[in-house]
């Protein structure tokens, strides 16, 4: 496998750690370019830092007592925060399952749900 073959293929376009290669442009390439561009990564990173900071510094926003917290929603929030950090630093997993789980398509709705839930 050569260097140009590494990365995830989506609609004849390779998404790798550096962004997107200039290959054939499919109908979803503009969406992929937007979500894997610099601005989207910044949004993911800022949201992840904000929510991780709130969870560590002011846990009273989540729940007053440890037994009051909804652990299912907290676990979902942690998944969104993980996805925000992974996407925000520019890492693109190679396996399709991890790419889908930690993509902004999954992380952003969870992060915004967490903001709504916590604040």
C-alpha positions in Angstrom: 0.0 0.0 0.0 1.5 3.3 -1.0 1.3 6.6 0.9 -1.4 7.9 -1.5 -3.6 4.8 -0.8 -3.7 5.5 3.0 -6.8 7.1 4.4 -10.5 6.6 4.1 -12.2 6.4 0.7 -15.5 8.3 0.5 -17.1 8.8 -3.0 -13.8 8.4 -4.8 -12.1 10.8 -2.4 -9.5 10.0 0.2 -9.8 11.6 3.6 -6.5 11.3 5.5 -4.9 13.0 8.4 -3.9 16.0 6.2 -7.5 16.6 4.9 -8.7 15.6 1.5 -6.6 14.7 -1.6 -7.4 16.2 -5.0 -9.1 13.3 -6.6 -12.5 13.0 -8.3 -15.1 15.1 -6.7 -18.2 13.2 -5.7 -21.5 14.7 -4.7 -20.7 14.6 -1.0 -17.2 16.0 -1.3 -18.2 19.5 -0.3 -19.8 18.2 2.8 -16.7 16.1 3.6 -14.4 19.1 2.9 -16.5 21.3 5.2 -16.6 18.9 8.1 -12.9 18.1 7.8 -11.7 21.7 7.2 -10.1 23.9 9.7 -13.2 25.8 10.9 -15.1 22.6 11.7 -12.1 21.2 13.6 -11.9 24.4 15.6 -15.6 24.1 16.5 -15.2 20.5 17.6 -12.2 21.3 19.7 -13.7 24.3 21.4 -16.9 22.5 22.2 -15.0 19.5 23.6 -12.8 21.7 25.8 -15.8 23.7 27.0 -17.8 20.6 28.0 -14.8 18.7 29.5 -13.9 21.8 31.5 -17.4 22.1 32.8 -17.6 18.5 33.7 -14.3 18.7 35.7 -14.4 22.2 37.2 -18.2 22.8 37.8 -19.8 19.3 38.1 -22.7 20.9 40.0 -24.1 21.9 36.6 -24.5 18.2 35.7 -26.0 17.2 39.0 -26.1 18.3 42.7 -25.5 14.8 44.0 -23.7 11.8 42.5 -26.9 9.7 42.6 -28.9 12.4 40.7 -27.0 12.2 37.5 -28.4 10.4 34.5 -25.5 8.1 33.8 -26.7 7.2 30.3 -26.7 10.8 29.2 -23.4 11.4 30.9 -21.8 8.5 29.0 -23.3 9.8 25.8 -21.8 13.2 26.6 -18.4 11.7 27.2 -18.6 10.0 23.8 -19.4 13.3 22.2 -16.5 15.0 24.0 -14.2 12.2 22.9 -15.3 12.6 19.3 -14.9 16.4 19.5 -11.3 16.0 20.7 -10.4 13.3 18.1 -11.9 15.4 15.3 -10.6 18.7 16.7 -6.9 17.6 16.8 -7.1 16.4 13.2 -7.0 12.6 13.7 -9.0 10.6 11.1 -9.4 6.9 12.1 -8.8 4.5 9.2 -11.4 1.8 10.1 -14.9 2.8 9.0 -16.5 2.0 12.4 -14.2 4.3 14.4 -14.3 6.9 11.6 -18.1 6.9 11.8 -18.2 6.8 15.6 -15.8 9.7 16.1 -16.8 11.8 13.1 -18.4 15.2 13.5 -21.6 13.8 12.1 -22.0 11.9 15.4 -20.0 14.1 17.8 -21.7 17.5 17.0 -25.3 16.5 17.7 -24.2 14.8 20.9 -22.1 17.9 21.9 -25.0 20.2 21.3 -27.4 17.9 23.1 -25.0 18.0 26.1 -24.9 21.8 26.0 -28.7 21.8 26.1 -28.8 19.3 28.9 -26.1 20.8 31.1 -26.9 24.5 30.7 
